[in-house]
């Protein structure tokens, strides 16, 4: 049966369980598969984000070629800027995606895992995520800051 979409015929509860197994950004990407999948990503019981992996090519390039002092300066600018004035570097783009998913998620979460970069801690974004997540019915929240020495061999 060519072109048959058998997975979409599964019960929605099973689809959300499947989506729960995907990394956070991949979970959101399922929304383009079909009309049915447009909202499935908003209901998984588990979400897992690795900020470095989300926009890997641009973040890797940014981490490799941008001076750490400049990256921290950008992070501090995001902390004091409001709304649209925020500096949009690669790390800010990944942070914006995490915020969007937290805000758009409808059902209660069993677990939420975020592995974030030091810049997101400096800008206050990691604390903001924690506050938002505490407002949802959660059983487990895991937030882990990546070791800067693992991120950039040029430190």
Secondary structure as UniProt FT lines:
FT   TURN            2..3
FT   HELIX           7..9
FT   HELIX           12..20
FT   HELIX           24..29
FT   HELIX           30..32
FT   HELIX           36..38
FT   HELIX           40..42
FT   STRAND          46..50
FT   HELIX           51..54
FT   HELIX           56..65
FT   HELIX           68..80
FT   HELIX           83..85
FT   HELIX           90..104
FT   STRAND          109..116
FT   HELIX           118..122
FT   TURN            123..124
FT   HELIX           125..134
FT   STRAND          138..145
FT   HELIX           148..151
FT   TURN            153..154
//
